[in-house]
């Protein structure tokens, strides 16, 4: 006979297996569970593995010239059980080539020749490389000698490219300010469920990268400053003593330190006065690196405690031209965001030593950097910066495959943007912004593409991609938070994050982790939100007055399991609100009954459903008038 504890464990395992079986799972994902690399309880399986690289990169450029020259050595470690007969290289900047796959058009200033590989060595042996091949962001390299399991391989690559005149995620900001992103050839992800990641980058959906160690050297003429992912290794060699000292002071300062002012930059007194300076950066266990360069960007910095237990601080820096007035507050906005996200939601200490806000045009996140626009609206600028900083946790703390499952990072960044917005601007303003920019466009659009299931792979979407990546999944996370309550939701979220940070989670790891850590079988909820064509639309079908109170029949026309308030309005003008969590839809996702007692001394006039940020598609049927 099984002991009670053993029986409980067996029952829990059965429930977890049942959950995994009841959620649709593609055949390639099922293989991972069969192989034991992923587990039905949401944890990495006992046979989980992921590959890894050490990147030593050196790049140089001489503004105003746009040509970037680079050399790199990659030591690539095959931790998989598979023998690799080829590698897939990612060359993201080939999206600029004429003929490349793109979700949108491209002007002449966007087009370049992409990455031009000058030499390519595998284990010291020269390999031919055809720069005239089709315009693709993937390049297969056949290996003369297979890379065996648990072995490594060294690649030596020299390349060059011209920065795009049209700046987006990367390119020319102005004649002497550049942003470098996705600028180096890399080995694409080889994982346990799909093998090589060969999804084309089409300039809309985003990225999927391994966790690597980087050493980056950037050589530029004197009087140019470099900002980059990682920790600057040689400030005393590239900065004049006074400015190196200011940078050091900022690392423990709550106040904004002006590391370099415009007057000082114009006086050419900031950097070491060699013909060129090489700025060296290091960052380990991170998914990518980015670089900003300018000779006239003001440099501000400060820091904030991100881990109250240890007292660990992270640096917050900003780089911007004088006209970018939004950025004068970037350091303090960033300090607030890093501290708030660390202590509240997601409530995991900021994992990196630094964050830099660089003025560009992208409104885009990179590890330890954001490239944001000038808006001329301080409140909106703070919100955008908050959103991009929130991406630190999703996808950079969690190695998410954004190419296929963008909702696993954009949905969370949208949720965190909303939650910090409540703290910064109050709930009314945060709600209004969220509805205006994240929900109304979707809920008012009856196009078929907009109601595709969230689980639909991002790489297969064009229309509907934005809403499936941002607003809809964010609502699902907030609905689950409402249903579980803050404490249990945070416990489950932390369980998921603890298990998968530094790894490659997929949606089923999230689903299974949230169920196992919360102790609740959430299959019905995830089926409802992620695998259906639902939207937000409730209706009061009937209202009945009984002996002691009232019963409403609420129809879920749109299908999503959303929370809502039942607002009672009395003849004297007063109101009473009764909240319903999404749990009301667990038994029947099409119809629910809400029963409430009559209020003594009050005459009920009408009842209205208020969905709040879960904006209702048809509000006309949300009110019942008592006759």
C-alpha positions in Angstrom: 0.0 0.0 0.0 1.3 3.5 -0.9 1.9 5.9 1.9 -0.3 9.0 1.8 2.7 11.3 0.7 3.6 8.9 -2.1 0.0 8.7 -3.2 -0.2 12.5 -3.3 2.9 12.7 -5.3 1.6 10.1 -7.7 -1.7 11.9 -8.1 0.1 15.2 -8.7 2.2 13.5 -11.4 -0.9 12.1 -13.0 -2.5 15.6 -13.1 0.6 17.1 -14.7 0.7 14.4 -17.3 -3.0 14.9 -17.9 -2.5 18.6 -18.4 0.3 18.0 -20.9 -1.9 15.6 -22.8 -4.9 18.0 -22.9 -3.0 21.0 -24.4 -2.4 20.7 -28.1 1.3 20.0 -28.7 3.1 20.0 -32.1 4.8 16.8 -33.0 8.3 18.4 -32.8 7.5 19.5 -29.2 6.3 16.1 -28.2 9.7 14.7 -29.2 11.4 16.8 -26.6 9.2 15.4 -23.9 9.7 11.8 -25.2 13.5 12.3 -25.2 13.4 13.7 -21.6 14.8 17.1 -22.4 11.6 18.7 -21.1 9.3 17.5 -18.4 5.5 17.5 -18.0 5.9 19.3 -14.6 7.3 22.3 -16.4 11.0 21.8 -15.4 13.8 21.2 -17.8 14.0 17.5 -18.3 16.8 15.3 -16.9 18.4 15.2 -20.4 18.0 18.9 -21.1 21.0 20.5 -22.9 21.8 23.7 -24.8 24.7 24.8 -26.9 27.1 27.6 -26.1 29.7 29.9 -27.7 32.6 32.1 -26.7 32.8 35.1 -29.0 35.9 37.3 -29.2 34.9 40.2 -31.6 36.8 43.2 -32.8 35.3 45.9 -35.0 36.5 49.2 -36.2 35.0 52.2 -38.1 36.0 55.7 -39.0 33.1 58.1 -39.1 31.7 59.7 -41.1 32.4 56.6 -43.1 29.7 53.9 -42.8 31.9 50.8 -43.3 32.3 48.6 -40.3 35.2 46.1 -40.4 35.2 43.1 -38.1 37.1 40.0 -37.1 36.0 37.4 -34.6 36.9 34.0 -33.2 34.0 31.8 -32.1 34.5 28.7 -30.0 31.3 26.8 -30.3 30.5 24.0 -27.9 28.2 21.2 -28.9 26.5 20.1 -25.7 23.9 18.1 -27.6 23.8 14.3 -28.0 23.8 14.9 -31.8 26.7 14.7 -34.3 26.6 18.0 -36.2 27.7 17.7 -39.8 26.9 21.3 -40.6 26.4 24.6 -38.9 23.8 27.3 -39.6 25.2 30.8 -39.5 23.0 33.8 -38.8 23.7 37.0 -40.8 20.9 39.3 -39.7 22.1 42.3 -41.6 21.5 40.5 -44.9 18.0 41.7 -44.4 19.3 44.9 -46.0 20.2 43.1 -49.3 18.0 43.7 -52.3 15.7 40.7 -52.7 15.8 39.7 -49.0 12.6 38.5 -47.4 10.9 41.3 -45.5 7.4 41.9 -44.1 7.4 45.4 -45.5 9.0 47.5 -48.3 12.4 49.0 -48.3 13.6 52.4 -49.4 16.9 53.0 -51.2 18.5 54.2 -48.0 17.7 50.9 -46.3 19.4 48.8 -48.9 23.0 47.7 -48.6 25.1 44.7 -49.7 24.6 43.1 -46.3 27.4 41.3 -44.6 30.4 40.6 -46.8 32.5 37.7 -45.4 36.2 38.3 -46.3 37.5 35.0 -44.8 36.1 32.0 -43.0 38.2 29.4 -41.2 36.9 26.2 -39.5 39.4 24.6 -37.2 42.1 26.6 -38.9 41.1 25.4 -42.4 40.0 28.0 -44.9 36.4 27.5 -46.2 35.1 29.1 -49.3 32.3 31.6 -48.9 30.2 32.9 -51.7 29.0 36.5 -50.9 26.9 36.4 -54.1 24.5 33.7 -52.8 20.8 34.4 -52.3 19.8 37.3 -50.0 19.2 35.2 -46.9 19.8 35.7 -43.2 20.8 32.0 -42.9 23.9 30.4 -44.3 24.6 26.6 -44.1 28.3 25.7 -43.6 29.2 22.1 -44.2 31.9 20.7 -41.9 34.7 18.6 -43.3 34.9 16.9 -40.0 31.6 16.4 -38.0 31.4 18.2 -34.6 30.9 15.3 -32.2 28.7 15.5 -29.0 30.4 17.3 -26.1 33.2 18.6 -28.4 34.0 22.1 -29.6 35.0 23.9 -32.8 36.8 27.1 -33.5 35.7 29.5 -36.2 37.7 32.5 -37.4 35.8 35.1 -39.5 36.6 38.4 -41.0 33.8 40.5 -42.5 32.7 44.0 -43.3 29.4 45.8 -44.0 28.0 49.3 -44.6 25.6 50.7 -42.1 22.2 51.4 -43.5 21.6 55.1 -44.0 18.0 54.4 -42.9 18.2 53.7 -39.2 15.8 51.3 -37.6 17.0 48.7 -35.1 20.5 49.6 -36.3 22.1 52.0 -38.7 23.1 55.6 -39.1 21.5 57.9 -36.5 23.2 61.0 -37.8 26.4 61.7 -39.7 28.6 60.9 -36.7 26.3 58.7 -34.5 25.8 55.1 -35.3 24.1 52.1 -33.7 25.4 48.6 -34.3 23.1 45.7 -33.7 23.1 42.1 -35.0 26.3 43.1 -36.7 28.4 40.0 -36.4 28.1 36.5 -37.9 26.9 34.0 -35.3 26.1 30.4 -35.0 22.3 30.1 -34.8 20.6 28.2 -32.1 20.6 24.4 -32.3 18.0 23.2 -29.8 16.3 20.0 -28.5 12.9 20.5 -30.3 13.6 21.8 -33.8 17.4 21.4 -34.4 18.8 24.4 -36.3 16.9 27.6 -36.1 16.5 28.6 -39.7 13.6 31.1 -39.4 14.4 34.0 -41.7 14.6 37.5 -40.1 12.1 39.6 -42.0 12.5 42.8 -40.1 9.4 42.5 -37.9 9.5 39.3 -35.8 12.5 39.2 -33.6 15.3 37.0 -32.4 16.4 33.7 -30.9 19.9 33.4 -29.6 22.1 31.2 -27.4 23.6 32.3 -24.1 27.2 33.1 -24.9 30.3 34.8 -23.5 31.5 37.9 -25.3 34.6 40.0 -25.4 34.1 43.0 -27.7 36.7 45.5 -28.8 35.5 48.6 -30.7 38.1 50.9 -32.3 37.1 54.4 -33.2 38.9 57.7 -33.7 39.7 59.9 -30.8 36.8 62.0 -29.4 34.3 59.3 -30.2 32.6 57.6 -27.2 31.4 54.0 -27.3 28.5 52.6 -25.3 27.9 48.8 -25.5 26.5 45.7 -23.8 28.7 44.6 -21.0 31.2 46.1 -18.6 33.9 48.5 -19.9 37.2 46.9 -19.2 39.6 49.9 -19.8 38.0 53.2 -18.9 41.4 54.6 -17.8 42.8 53.9 -21.2 40.0 55.4 -23.3 38.9 58.3 -21.1 40.8 61.3 -19.6 41.2 60.9 -15.9 38.5 63.3 -14.8 35.9 61.5 -17.0 36.9 58.0 -15.9 36.6 59.3 -12.3 33.1 60.6 -13.0 32.0 57.3 -14.5 33.3 55.5 -11.5 31.5 57.9 -9.1 28.2 57.3 -11.0 28.4 53.6 -10.2 27.4 54.4 -6.6 25.4 57.6 -7.1 21.6 57.9 -6.8 21.9 61.3 -8.5 22.5 61.8 -12.2 26.2 62.4 -12.8 27.1 64.3 -16.0 29.9 62.1 -17.2 30.5 64.2 -20.3 28.7 67.5 -21.2 28.3 68.8 -24.7 30.7 71.6 -24.0 33.3 69.1 -22.9 32.7 67.0 -26.0 33.0 70.0 -28.3 36.3 70.9 -26.5 37.7 67.4 -27.3 38.7 66.8 -23.7 36.7 63.6 -22.9 38.6 60.8 -24.5 42.3 59.8 -24.6 43.9 61.8 -27.4 45.4 58.9 -29.4 44.7 58.7 -33.1 42.2 55.9 -32.3 41.0 54.3 -29.1 39.9 50.7 -28.6 37.1 50.3 -26.1 36.9 46.8 -24.6 33.8 45.3 -23.2 33.0 41.9 -21.5 29.7 40.2 -21.0 29.1 36.6 -20.0 26.0 34.3 -20.2 24.1 36.7 -22.4 22.2 36.4 -25.7 23.6 39.3 -27.7 25.6 42.5 -27.7 24.9 46.0 -29.2 27.0 49.2 -29.6 26.3 52.9 -29.8 28.9 55.4 -31.1 28.9 59.2 -31.2 31.2 62.2 -30.9 28.5 64.6 -29.7 26.2 62.6 -27.5 25.9 63.8 -23.9 26.7 61.1 -21.4 24.8 60.8 -18.1 24.9 58.1 -15.5 23.7 57.0 -12.1 22.9 53.8 -10.3 20.3 52.0 -8.2 20.1 49.2 -5.8 18.5 46.3 -7.6 18.9 43.6 -5.0 18.0 44.7 -1.5 19.2 41.5 0.0 22.8 41.9 -1.1 22.8 45.7 -1.8 23.9 45.1 -5.4 23.7 48.1 -7.6 23.4 48.4 -11.4 24.5 51.4 -13.4 21.9 53.4 -15.4 23.4 55.4 -18.3 22.0 57.6 -21.1 23.6 58.8 -24.3 21.8 61.5 -26.4 22.1 64.6 -28.5 21.3 68.0 -26.9 18.0 68.2 -28.8 16.7 65.0 -27.3 15.0 66.6 -24.3 13.3 63.3 -23.2 16.6 61.8 -22.4 17.6 64.4 -19.9 15.5 62.3 -17.5 16.5 58.9 -18.8 18.8 58.1 -15.9 16.2 58.8 -13.3 13.5 57.1 -15.3 15.7 54.1 -15.7 16.7 54.0 -12.0 13.0 53.9 -11.2 12.3 51.1 -13.7 15.3 48.9 -12.7 14.4 49.3 -9.0 10.6 48.9 -9.4 10.8 45.8 -11.7 13.4 44.2 -9.4 11.3 44.7 -6.2 7.7 44.4 -7.5 6.9 42.8 -10.9 8.4 40.5 -12.0 10.1 40.9 -8.6 13.4 39.3 -9.8 16.5 41.5 -9.3 17.8 43.0 -12.4 20.4 40.5 -13.5 23.0 42.7 -15.3 25.5 45.3 -14.1 24.3 48.1 -16.4 21.6 49.5 -18.6 22.1 52.2 -21.2 19.4 54.3 -23.0 20.7 55.4 -26.4 18.9 57.9 -28.5 18.0 56.4 -31.9 14.8 55.7 -33.8 14.0 52.0 -33.0 12.2 51.9 -29.6 13.9 48.5 -29.3 15.5 46.4 -26.6 19.0 44.8 -26.5 20.8 43.2 -23.6 21.8 46.0 -21.3 20.8 48.7 -23.9 17.7 50.3 -25.3 17.5 52.3 -28.5 14.7 54.8 -28.1 13.2 57.7 -30.0 12.7 61.3 -29.0 9.0 62.0 -28.5 8.7 65.4 -26.8 6.3 63.8 -24.3 8.0 62.9 -21.0 5.3 60.6 -19.9 5.2 58.6 -23.1 9.0 58.6 -23.3 9.1 57.0 -19.8 6.6 54.4 -20.7 8.5 53.4 -23.9 11.7 53.2 -21.9 10.0 51.1 -19.2 8.7 48.7 -21.8 12.1 48.2 -23.4 13.8 47.8 -20.0 11.2 45.2 -19.1 12.4 43.1 -21.9 15.5 42.4 -19.8 13.5 39.6 -18.1 11.7 38.5 -21.2 13.6 37.5 -23.5 17.1 38.2 -22.1 16.9 36.6 -18.7 14.8 33.8 -20.3 16.2 32.7 -23.7 12.9 32.9 -25.5 12.4 32.0 -29.2 10.9 35.3 -30.2 10.9 34.2 -33.9 8.2 31.7 -33.1 6.7 32.7 -29.8 6.8 36.5 -29.6 4.0 36.5 -27.0 6.4 34.9 -24.5 8.3 38.2 -24.4 6.3 41.0 -25.9 3.2 40.0 -23.9 5.2 40.1 -20.7 6.9 43.4 -21.5 3.4 44.9 -22.2 2.1 43.5 -18.9 5.1 44.9 -17.0 4.7 48.3 -18.8 1.1 48.4 -17.6 1.9 47.4 -14.0 4.7 49.9 -13.5 2.5 52.5 -15.3 0.0 52.2 -12.4 2.7 53.0 -9.9 4.0 55.9 -12.0 0.8 57.5 -13.2 -2.1 56.1 -11.3 -4.5 53.3 -12.3 -6.9 55.5 -14.3 -4.1 56.9 -16.6 -2.5 53.5 -16.9 -5.8 51.8 -17.8 -6.6 54.4 -20.4 -3.2 54.1 -22.1 -3.3 50.3 -22.0 -6.7 50.3 -23.6 -5.9 52.9 -26.2 -2.6 51.5 -27.4 -2.8 47.8 -26.6 -6.4 46.7 -26.8 -8.8 49.0 -28.7 -7.2 48.4 -32.1 -7.7 44.7 -31.8 -11.1 44.6 -30.2 -12.5 47.0 -32.8 -11.0 45.0 -35.7 -13.2 42.1 -36.9 -10.5 40.8 -39.4 -10.0 37.1 -39.2 -6.3 37.5 -38.8 -6.8 39.4 -35.5 -8.6 36.4 -33.9 -6.0 33.7 -34.7 -5.1 31.7 -31.6 -2.2 33.3 -29.6 -0.3 30.0 -29.9 -0.1 30.5 -33.7 3.6 30.8 -34.5 4.8 34.4 -34.9 6.9 33.4 -37.9 3.7 32.4 -39.7 1.8 35.6 -39.1 1.7 39.0 -40.8 -1.8 40.4 -40.1 -2.6 39.8 -36.5 1.0 39.5 -35.4 1.1 42.6 -33.3 -2.1 41.9 -31.3 -1.1 38.2 -30.8 2.4 39.3 -29.6 1.4 42.2 -27.3 -2.1 42.9 -26.2 -3.9 39.5 -26.2 -1.2 37.6 -24.3 -0.8 40.4 -21.9 -4.5 40.2 -21.1 -4.0 36.5 -20.5 -1.3 37.1 -18.0 -3.3 39.7 -16.2 -6.4 37.5 -16.2 -4.4 34.7 -14.6 -3.0 37.2 -12.0 -6.6 38.2 -11.2 -7.7 34.6 -10.9 -4.8 33.3 -8.8 -4.3 36.4 -6.7 -1.0 38.3 -6.5 0.8 36.0 -4.1 0.1 32.7 -5.8 0.6 34.2 -9.3 4.0 35.6 -8.3 5.0 32.3 -6.7 4.1 30.5 -9.9 5.8 33.1 -12.1 9.0 32.9 -10.1 8.8 29.1 -10.3 8.7 29.3 -14.1 11.5 31.9 -14.2 13.8 30.1 -11.7 13.5 27.0 -13.8 14.1 28.5 -17.2 16.4 31.6 -16.8 19.5 31.1 -18.9 17.7 28.4 -20.8 15.2 28.2 -23.8 11.6 27.9 -22.5 8.8 27.3 -24.9 5.0 27.9 -24.2 4.4 24.4 -22.8 7.1 25.0 -20.2 5.3 28.1 -19.1 1.9 26.4 -19.1 3.2 23.3 -17.2 5.2 25.4 -14.7 2.4 27.7 -13.8 0.1 24.7 -13.1 2.7 22.7 -11.2 3.9 25.5 -9.0 0.5 27.0 -8.3 -0.9 23.5 -7.5 -3.8 24.1 -9.8 -4.6 22.4 -13.1 -4.8 25.4 -15.4 -5.4 23.4 -18.6 -8.8 24.9 -19.2 -7.5 28.4 -18.8 -4.5 28.0 -21.2 -6.7 26.2 -23.7 -9.1 29.0 -23.5 -6.6 31.9 -23.9 -3.9 30.4 -26.2 -5.6 27.8 -28.3 -8.9 29.4 -29.2 -10.1 32.1 -31.5 -11.5 34.1 -28.6 -12.0 37.8 -28.0 -13.6 39.9 -25.2 -17.3 40.1 -25.4 -19.8 39.5 -22.6 -23.5 40.0 -22.6 -26.3 40.0 -20.0 -28.7 37.5 -21.4 -31.3 37.6 -18.7 -31.9 39.1 -15.2 -34.2 37.5 -12.7 -35.4 38.9 -9.4 -35.9 36.3 -6.7 -37.1 36.2 -3.2 -33.8 37.4 -1.6 -31.9 38.8 -4.5 -31.1 38.6 -8.2 -29.6 36.2 -10.7 -27.9 37.3 -13.9 -27.2 35.0 -16.8 -24.0 36.2 -18.4 -23.1 34.9 -21.9 -19.5 34.8 -23.0 -20.0 35.7 -26.6 -16.3 36.3 -27.4 -15.1 33.2 -25.5 -12.1 34.5 -23.6 -12.2 33.7 -19.8 -12.0 37.4 -18.7 -12.6 38.9 -15.3 -15.4 41.5 -14.9 -17.1 43.7 -12.5 -20.9 43.6 -11.9 -21.8 47.2 -11.1 -25.1 47.7 -9.3 -26.7 51.1 -9.7 -29.5 52.1 -7.2 -32.3 54.5 -7.6 -30.6 57.0 -5.3 -27.5 57.1 -7.6 -25.2 55.1 -5.4 -23.4 52.0 -6.8 -21.9 48.7 -5.6 -19.4 46.6 -7.4 -19.1 42.8 -7.3 -15.9 41.4 -8.8 -15.8 38.2 -10.7 -12.5 36.5 -11.5 -11.9 34.3 -14.6 -12.6 31.3 -12.4 -16.3 31.9 -13.0 -15.8 30.4 -16.5 -14.0 27.2 -15.5 -17.1 25.0 -15.4 -18.8 26.5 -18.4 -16.9 28.9 -20.7 -20.0 29.9 -22.6 -22.3 31.0 -19.9 -22.2 31.8 -16.2 -24.6 32.9 -13.5 -24.0 35.7 -11.1 -26.2 35.8 -8.0 -26.3 38.6 -5.5 -28.5 39.6 -2.6 -30.8 42.6 -2.5 -29.4 45.5 -0.5 -31.8 46.4 2.3 -33.2 49.9 1.9 -32.0 50.2 -1.7 -34.0 50.0 -4.9 -32.0 48.4 -7.7 -32.2 50.4 -10.9 -29.8 48.6 -13.3 -26.8 46.3 -13.5 -23.9 46.8 -15.9 -20.9 44.6 -16.7 -17.6 46.6 -16.6 -14.7 44.6 -18.1 -12.1 47.4 -17.4 -9.0 46.9 -19.5 -10.6 43.7 -21.0 -12.4 46.0 -23.4 -15.8 44.6 -24.5 -16.5 44.3 -28.2 -20.2 45.1 -27.9 -21.0 47.2 -24.9 -24.6 47.7 -25.8 -25.7 44.4 -24.3 -23.8 44.8 -21.0 -26.6 46.5 -19.1 -29.8 45.1 -17.6 -32.4 47.5 -16.5 -34.7 46.4 -13.7 -38.4 46.7 -14.6 
